Amino acid sequence: LLAGYVAPSLLGLGGAWLLAGNRITLLLWLAVALLLAMLVMIRNLFGVLSLLVTGGVVLAVSWYTSPEVQAAFAWTSVWFLLLGGVRPVFELHRQRARGRMPQSDADQLARLTPFPALLWVGVFLLVSVGALVVGALLLAGPILADAGLTA
């Protein structure tokens, strides 16, 4: 229940950490491994096909393209995860406020714990925005250092 909303942001943060260490190939290969591992959780043909195609694209980029293309692909993917992890939390909050999601992950967590659903939405938001900020700082570190803006 907790993982669905924070996983993209945390994966993006991990990717930003790898990119900050110039570990582009490792990032791409870990992405392929994670996509393959997700196959055991998928329950429909479209999901399996989506994971196989995505994994194939990442594998092809890591195997057949230049380091510059790999870097651009990795950076784009990490930014996609970091930025894309924030939007669903706001959608969840909006839907809950309208009463359209009485069985949301936050509501289920509220039933399983002594904490209200709004607190769980806040946790989702804190994690996703925190990962975005830290990830952005990791990715911007080399740029800021080159510009002489870091301590």
C-alpha positions in Angstrom: 0.0 0.0 0.0 2.8 2.4 0.8 5.2 1.3 -2.0 2.9 2.3 -5.0 3.1 6.0 -4.4 6.7 6.3 -3.2 8.4 3.7 -5.4 8.9 5.9 -8.6 10.3 8.7 -6.5 12.7 6.5 -4.6 13.8 4.7 -7.8 14.4 8.1 -9.3 16.4 9.1 -6.3 18.5 5.9 -6.6 19.0 6.6 -10.3 20.1 10.2 -9.5 22.6 8.9 -7.0 24.0 6.5 -9.6 24.1 9.2 -12.3 25.9 11.5 -9.8 28.5 8.8 -9.5 28.7 8.5 -13.3 27.4 4.9 -13.1 25.2 5.1 -16.3 25.7 1.5 -17.5 25.0 0.2 -14.0 21.8 2.2 -13.9 20.6 0.9 -17.2 21.4 -2.7 -16.3 19.7 -2.4 -12.9 16.6 -1.0 -14.7 16.5 -4.0 -16.9 16.9 -6.3 -13.9 14.1 -4.5 -12.0 11.8 -4.7 -15.1 12.4 -8.4 -15.4 11.8 -8.9 -11.6 8.5 -7.1 -11.9 7.3 -9.8 -14.4 6.4 -12.0 -11.4 4.0 -9.4 -10.1 2.1 -8.7 -13.4 -1.3 -10.4 -13.9 -2.2 -9.4 -17.4 -0.8 -9.8 -20.9 -0.6 -6.0 -21.5 1.5 -5.6 -18.4 3.9 -8.4 -19.4 4.2 -7.0 -22.9 4.8 -3.5 -21.6 7.6 -4.7 -19.3 9.2 -6.8 -22.0 9.2 -4.0 -24.5 10.5 -1.4 -22.0 13.2 -3.8 -20.8 14.1 -4.5 -24.4 14.4 -0.8 -25.2 16.6 -0.2 -22.1 18.7 -3.2 -22.9 19.1 -2.0 -26.6 20.1 1.5 -25.4 22.7 0.1 -23.0 24.1 -2.3 -25.5 24.0 -0.6 -28.9 24.2 3.1 -28.4 27.0 5.6 -27.7 27.8 6.7 -24.2 26.2 10.1 -25.0 22.9 8.5 -26.0 23.0 6.2 -22.9 23.6 9.2 -20.7 20.8 11.2 -22.2 18.4 8.2 -21.9 19.4 7.6 -18.3 19.1 11.3 -17.3 15.7 11.5 -19.0 14.5 8.3 -17.3 15.6 9.5 -13.9 13.9 12.9 -14.3 10.8 11.2 -15.5 10.7 9.1 -12.3 11.5 12.0 -10.0 8.9 14.4 -11.6 6.4 11.7 -12.3 6.4 10.5 -8.7 4.9 13.7 -7.4 1.8 14.1 -9.7 -0.1 10.9 -8.5 0.0 12.1 -4.9 -1.8 15.4 -5.8 -4.3 13.3 -7.9 -4.9 11.1 -4.9 -5.5 14.0 -2.6 -7.9 15.6 -5.1 -9.8 12.4 -5.6 -10.1 11.8 -1.9 -11.3 15.3 -1.3 -14.1 14.7 -3.8 -15.0 11.4 -2.1 -14.1 9.4 -5.2 -11.5 7.1 -3.7 -12.8 5.7 -0.4 -10.7 2.6 -0.9 -7.4 4.3 -1.8 -4.1 3.1 -0.5 -4.1 6.0 2.1 -7.5 4.9 3.3 -6.4 1.3 3.6 -3.3 2.3 5.5 -5.5 4.4 7.8 -7.6 1.3 8.6 -4.5 -0.8 9.3 -2.7 1.8 11.4 -3.7 4.4 14.0 -2.9 7.2 11.6 -5.5 9.0 9.4 -5.5 8.8 5.6 -4.5 12.4 5.3 -1.3 11.7 7.2 -0.5 8.9 4.7 -1.1 11.3 1.8 1.3 13.7 3.5 3.9 10.9 3.9 3.5 10.1 0.2 4.0 13.8 -0.7 6.9 14.3 1.7 8.7 11.3 0.2 8.1 12.2 -3.4 8.9 15.9 -3.0 11.9 15.1 -0.8 13.2 12.6 -3.4 12.7 15.2 -6.2 14.7 17.8 -4.3 17.5 15.6 -3.3 17.6 14.0 -6.7 17.7 17.4 -8.4 20.6 18.4 -6.1 22.5 15.2 -7.0 21.9 15.8 -10.7 22.8 19.5 -10.5 25.9 19.0 -8.4 28.3 18.7 -11.3 26.7 21.6 -13.1 26.8 23.8 -10.0 30.4 22.8 -9.3 31.5 23.7 -12.9 29.8 27.1 -12.4 31.5 27.6 -9.0 28.2 27.7 -7.1 28.9 24.9 -4.6 30.7 25.3 -1.3 
